[in-house]
């Protein structure tokens, strides 16, 4: 299988693509967040430019790998925060013998295997599950109504309901499904294939379930299953970003793709919520706002800000998180227009744009005639974890100031 190795945001050199490869890439360019441009007049060479999506996608005879700009450890740290398990995933490159920076998938396989071995060493998680079956012997309670309705007085088999102490439960199903998804990808390491085989063999009695990426169930942790936290977090992360036989038209592909736009937005939202000590109701994600926000009086232009702080149905702060590389003198006008629309629709004196990376510090745009103040700041994701959270604390302090100002003006009015 041919492999095309790309790096987030960076254009490739001229690549010769067959007509079949080109058709496959064109069919999946939205999934890959990929721009394809001719490299010359001949039409045989092309420049591939990835966006903010990282990971790997395996097509028919072609594998596309997109490496992140950030280190794998930082990407997975942000992703674990975004999923509500801050710090649950620890990247350990030393035991796995990597030379240089691995791809996201190459890192995930040994991480999942290591977390699974640690969890399984303390005992495979079991729990009671209610089963309803027709048996030749009585077990648990007889379902009298079902017995009469289905069997018409025939004594055997017996419709029964019983509690079964089993390992075929949600946490183990998530881990098995994650291992199965990764096994569908192109893996260069025989050890990775053995590691995934170990997980599936250990969970042989567990049913293989396909979880849709947009509906991966959460697991509540307590003192009995806390030792499963790391492996469950990794499994949910894999299932959320993995896709099986996805594509458009006749193009089919298996892949693991992470949209860093979404990861950054969700990380900033959750990290700020934790720092401010707020709930999901008062500092919600953009899909769970307390009420719909419209720019126009007729309610035709719907707005969904990334960051907002609510008191019931009243918003006292609004902001947006953008995973883009910028310098303060070159903030995209469209982003400022979007923030201006948020502050106008919510009747706020100002708002905040939060970018990833960029130059340190902040800048302010005072909008003429509108009386709105648009602030721009950045979060450097490449420093230490301590530095990252120090920036989040400073950001939370600025948000508190903006909220107090907005609340004071609304109270005075």
C-alpha positions in Angstrom: 0.0 0.0 0.0 1.3 3.4 -0.9 1.5 6.0 1.9 1.3 9.7 1.6 2.8 11.4 4.6 1.6 15.0 5.3 1.8 17.5 8.1 -1.0 19.7 9.4 -1.3 23.0 7.5 1.9 22.3 5.5 1.7 21.8 1.7 3.3 18.7 0.3 5.9 18.7 -2.4 4.7 17.8 -6.0 3.2 14.3 -5.9 2.4 12.1 -8.8 -1.1 10.7 -8.4 -2.8 8.2 -10.6 -6.3 9.0 -11.9 -7.7 6.5 -9.4 -5.8 8.0 -6.4 -6.9 11.4 -7.4 -10.5 10.4 -7.6 -10.3 8.8 -4.2 -8.7 11.9 -2.6 -11.2 14.2 -4.3 -14.1 12.1 -2.9 -12.7 12.3 0.6 -11.2 15.8 0.6 -13.9 17.1 3.1 -13.2 14.3 5.5 -9.5 14.9 5.3 -9.9 18.8 5.2 -7.6 18.6 2.2 -6.9 21.1 -0.6 -5.7 19.6 -3.9 -4.0 21.8 -6.5 -2.2 21.0 -9.7 1.6 21.4 -9.4 2.2 22.1 -13.0 0.9 22.2 -16.5 1.3 18.4 -17.1 -1.6 17.6 -14.8 0.1 14.5 -13.4 1.5 16.2 -10.2 -0.4 17.7 -7.4 0.1 19.7 -4.2 -1.8 18.4 -1.2 -2.4 20.9 1.6 -4.0 19.6 4.8 -6.1 21.8 7.1 -6.6 21.2 10.8 -7.6 17.5 10.6 -4.9 15.0 11.8 -4.8 11.3 11.8 -4.8 8.6 9.1 -7.2 7.4 6.4 -6.7 4.1 4.5 -8.2 4.0 1.0 -8.1 1.2 -1.5 -4.3 0.8 -2.0 -3.5 4.3 -0.6 -2.9 5.4 3.0 -2.9 9.1 3.9 -1.2 10.1 7.2 -1.6 13.7 8.5 0.8 14.4 11.4 -0.1 17.2 13.9 2.0 20.2 14.4 1.8 19.7 18.2 3.3 16.6 19.8 1.1 13.5 20.1 1.1 13.8 23.9 -0.3 17.3 23.7 -2.9 16.4 21.1 -4.2 13.5 23.2 -4.0 15.6 26.4 -6.3 18.2 24.8 -8.6 15.5 23.4 -9.0 13.9 26.9 -9.9 17.2 28.4 -12.3 17.8 25.5 -14.1 14.6 26.4 -14.4 15.5 30.1 -11.6 13.4 31.5 -8.8 15.9 32.2 -5.4 14.2 32.6 -6.8 10.7 32.2 -4.5 9.9 29.3 -0.7 9.7 29.9 1.6 9.5 26.9 4.5 7.1 27.5 6.7 6.8 24.4 9.7 5.2 26.1 8.3 1.6 26.6 7.2 1.3 23.0 10.5 1.8 21.1 9.4 4.7 18.9 12.1 6.3 16.8 11.2 9.9 16.2 7.6 11.2 16.4 5.0 8.5 15.8 1.8 9.1 13.9 -1.4 9.5 16.0 -2.5 5.9 15.2 1.0 4.5 15.9 0.9 6.1 19.3 -2.7 5.1 20.1 -2.3 1.4 19.6 0.5 0.8 22.3 -1.2 3.4 24.6 -4.5 1.5 24.4 -2.7 -1.9 24.9 -0.7 -0.5 27.9 -3.8 0.9 29.5 -5.7 -2.3 28.9 -3.0 -4.5 30.4 -2.9 -2.3 33.5 -6.7 -2.5 33.9 -7.0 -6.2 33.1 -4.2 -7.1 35.5 -6.6 -6.0 38.3 -9.3 -8.2 37.0 -11.7 -8.0 34.1 -14.6 -5.7 35.1 -17.8 -7.6 35.7 -21.3 -6.4 36.6 -24.9 -7.7 36.8 -27.0 -7.4 33.7 -30.7 -8.3 33.5 -31.4 -11.0 30.9 -34.7 -12.3 29.5 -34.6 -15.7 27.8 -36.6 -18.8 27.1 -34.9 -21.7 28.9 -35.5 -25.4 29.5 -34.8 -24.9 33.2 -36.0 -22.3 35.6 -33.6 -19.5 36.4 -34.5 -16.3 38.3 -38.2 -15.4 37.9 -40.7 -16.8 35.5 -42.3 -14.1 33.3 -45.8 -15.4 33.7 -47.5 -13.0 31.2 -45.0 -13.8 28.5 -45.2 -17.5 29.2 -49.0 -17.5 28.8 -49.0 -15.2 25.7 -46.1 -17.0 23.9 -46.3 -20.6 25.0 -50.1 -21.2 25.2 -49.8 -23.4 28.3 -46.8 -25.4 27.0 -44.5 -25.8 30.1 -41.1 -25.8 28.3 -39.3 -23.7 27.3 -39.9 -21.2 30.2 -39.8 -17.5 29.8 -37.6 -16.2 32.6 -35.8 -13.1 33.8 -32.6 -13.3 35.7 -29.5 -11.2 36.7 -26.3 -12.4 35.1 -22.9 -11.5 36.5 -21.0 -11.0 33.3 -18.0 -9.3 31.6 -20.2 -8.4 28.6 -20.9 -4.9 29.8 -20.5 -1.4 28.4 -16.9 -0.6 29.6 -15.5 -3.8 28.1 -17.6 -3.4 24.9 -16.1 0.1 24.4 -12.5 -1.3 24.8 -13.2 -4.2 22.4 -14.8 -1.9 19.8 -11.8 0.5 20.0 -9.4 -2.3 19.4 -11.4 -3.6 16.5 -11.5 -0.1 14.9 -7.7 0.3 15.1 -7.2 -3.2 13.7 -9.0 -2.1 10.6 -6.3 0.5 9.9 -3.0 0.0 8.1 -0.5 -0.9 10.9 3.2 -1.2 10.1 4.2 -2.7 13.4 3.7 -6.5 14.1 3.7 -5.7 17.8 0.8 -3.3 17.3 -1.2 -6.1 15.7 -0.3 -8.5 18.5 -1.3 -5.9 21.1 -4.7 -5.5 19.5 -5.1 -9.3 19.3 -4.4 -9.6 23.0 -7.2 -7.1 23.8 -9.7 -8.9 21.6 -8.7 -12.3 22.9 -9.0 -11.2 26.5 -12.5 -9.8 25.7 -13.5 -12.9 23.7 -16.8 -13.3 25.6 -17.7 -9.6 25.1 -20.1 -8.7 22.3 -18.6 -6.6 19.5 -20.7 -3.5 19.1 -20.3 -0.7 16.5 -20.7 2.7 18.2 -21.4 5.6 15.9 -18.7 8.4 16.4 -21.4 10.9 17.3 -23.1 8.7 19.9 -20.3 7.1 21.9 -21.8 6.4 25.4 -20.1 7.8 28.5 -19.2 5.7 31.5 -19.8 6.8 35.1 -16.8 6.0 37.3 -16.8 5.0 41.0 -14.5 3.2 43.4 -15.3 -0.2 41.7 -14.4 0.8 38.2 -12.0 3.7 38.6 -9.1 1.6 37.6 -10.7 1.4 34.1 -10.7 5.2 33.6 -7.6 5.5 31.4 -8.5 2.6 29.1 -12.1 3.8 28.8 -11.0 7.4 28.0 -8.7 6.1 25.3 -11.4 3.8 23.9 -14.0 6.5 23.8 -11.5 8.9 22.1 -10.7 6.3 19.5 -14.4 5.5 18.8 -15.3 9.2 18.7 -12.7 10.0 16.0 -12.6 6.6 14.1 -14.7 6.0 11.0 -15.4 2.7 9.2 -16.3 2.7 5.6 -16.9 6.4 5.5 -16.8 8.3 2.3 -18.7 9.8 -0.5 -20.0 8.1 -3.6 -18.1 4.9 -4.4 -15.0 5.9 -2.3 -14.6 3.8 0.9 -12.1 4.3 3.6 -11.2 3.3 7.2 -9.7 6.0 9.3 -9.0 7.8 12.5 -9.3 11.6 12.1 -9.3 14.3 14.7 -10.6 17.8 13.8 -8.3 20.0 15.8 -10.8 22.9 15.5 -13.3 20.9 17.5 -10.7 19.6 20.0 -9.4 23.1 20.7 -12.8 24.6 21.1 -14.0 21.8 23.5 -10.7 22.0 25.5 -11.0 25.7 26.0 -14.7 25.4 27.0 -14.1 22.7 29.5 -10.9 24.1 30.9 -12.4 27.5 31.5 -15.5 25.9 33.0 -13.3 24.0 35.5 -11.2 27.1 36.2 -14.3 29.3 36.8 -16.1 26.6 38.8 -19.1 26.7 36.6 -21.6 24.0 35.4 -22.5 23.0 31.9 -25.7 25.0 32.3 -24.0 28.3 33.1 -21.0 27.9 30.7 -22.4 25.6 28.0 -21.0 24.2 24.8 -22.3 25.9 21.6 -24.8 23.1 21.1 -26.5 23.5 24.5 -27.2 27.2 24.9 -30.1 28.0 27.3 -32.0 29.7 24.5 -31.6 30.3 20.8 -29.7 33.4 19.8 -30.7 35.4 16.7 -29.0 38.4 15.1 -32.2 39.6 13.4 -35.6 40.4 14.8 -37.3 37.9 12.5 -35.3 35.1 14.0 -33.8 33.9 10.7 -30.0 34.4 11.4 -29.2 31.9 14.2 -25.9 32.3 16.1 -24.1 29.7 18.2 -21.1 31.2 20.1 -18.4 28.8 21.3 -18.0 30.5 24.7 -20.8 32.0 26.8 -21.7 32.6 30.4 -25.3 32.6 31.3 -27.5 33.5 34.3 -30.8 31.7 33.4 -31.7 33.1 29.9 -29.4 36.2 30.3 -25.9 36.1 28.8 -23.2 38.1 30.5 -20.2 37.0 28.5 -19.6 35.8 24.9 -16.5 34.7 23.0 -15.2 32.4 20.3 -12.4 29.9 20.1 -10.4 29.6 16.9 -7.7 27.0 16.1 -5.8 29.2 13.7 -2.3 30.5 13.5 -2.4 34.3 13.5 -0.4 37.4 14.3 -2.4 40.1 16.0 -1.9 42.5 13.1 -3.6 40.0 10.8 -6.7 38.8 12.7 -9.2 37.7 10.0 -11.9 40.2 9.5 -14.6 37.5 9.3 -13.8 36.4 12.9 -14.1 39.9 14.2 -17.4 40.3 12.3 -18.7 37.1 13.8 -17.8 38.3 17.4 -19.4 41.6 16.7 -22.6 39.8 15.7 -22.5 37.9 19.0 -22.1 41.0 21.1 -24.8 42.8 19.2 -27.4 39.9 19.4 -26.7 39.5 23.1 -26.5 43.2 23.9 -23.1 43.0 25.4 -20.4 45.7 25.6 -17.7 43.4 24.3 -16.5 39.9 23.6 -13.3 37.8 23.4 -11.6 35.9 20.5 -9.3 33.1 21.7 -6.8 31.8 19.1 -4.4 28.9 19.3 -0.7 29.8 19.2 0.1 33.1 17.6 2.1 35.9 19.4 1.8 36.3 23.2 -0.3 39.1 24.6 -3.6 40.5 23.5 -5.1 43.3 21.4 -8.3 45.3 21.5 -10.5 46.6 18.7 -12.9 49.4 19.6 -15.8 49.4 17.1 -16.7 52.9 15.9 -20.3 54.0 16.5 -21.3 50.6 17.9 -19.8 51.0 21.3 -18.4 47.4 21.2 -15.0 46.3 22.3 -13.6 43.2 20.6 -10.6 41.6 22.5 -8.2 39.2 20.9 -5.9 36.8 22.8 -4.0 33.6 22.2 -3.3 30.3 24.0 0.1 28.7 23.3 -0.5 25.0 23.2 3.2 24.0 22.7 4.5 24.9 26.2 4.4 22.9 29.4 1.1 21.7 30.9 1.7 24.1 33.7 2.2 27.0 31.3 -0.9 26.0 29.4 -3.1 26.1 32.5 -1.5 29.3 33.7 -2.8 30.8 30.4 -6.2 29.4 31.1 -6.3 31.0 34.6 -5.4 34.4 33.1 -8.0 33.9 30.4 -10.6 33.0 33.1 -9.7 36.2 35.0 -10.3 38.3 31.9 -13.6 36.6 31.3 -14.7 37.3 34.9 -13.9 41.0 34.3 -15.9 41.1 31.1 -18.8 39.4 32.8 -18.8 41.9 35.7 -18.8 44.8 33.3 -21.7 43.4 31.3 -23.7 42.5 34.4 -23.1 46.0 35.8 -24.3 47.7 32.7 -27.4 45.6 32.4 -28.2 46.2 36.1 -27.8 50.0 35.6 -30.0 49.9 32.6 
